[in-house]
């Protein structure tokens, strides 16, 4: 799926919520802490990692392509 952003970046936990892959930002932080999320194919453990357009996030069998709106 593609998620457009209008700012320079979006925090990883907020992106997961925006993509409706978690119910809340808190749940987003938890799945990142449990090492269940990848950014550009690499495991990511920083909850507030800045995700920019052009990056790809993986979680729960879903792939999020972040694009500039």
Secondary structure, DSSP 8 states (H G I E B T S, - for coil): -EEEESSS-EEHHHHHHHTTSSSSHHHHHHHHHTT-EEETTEE---TT-EE-TT-EEEETTEEEEEEE-
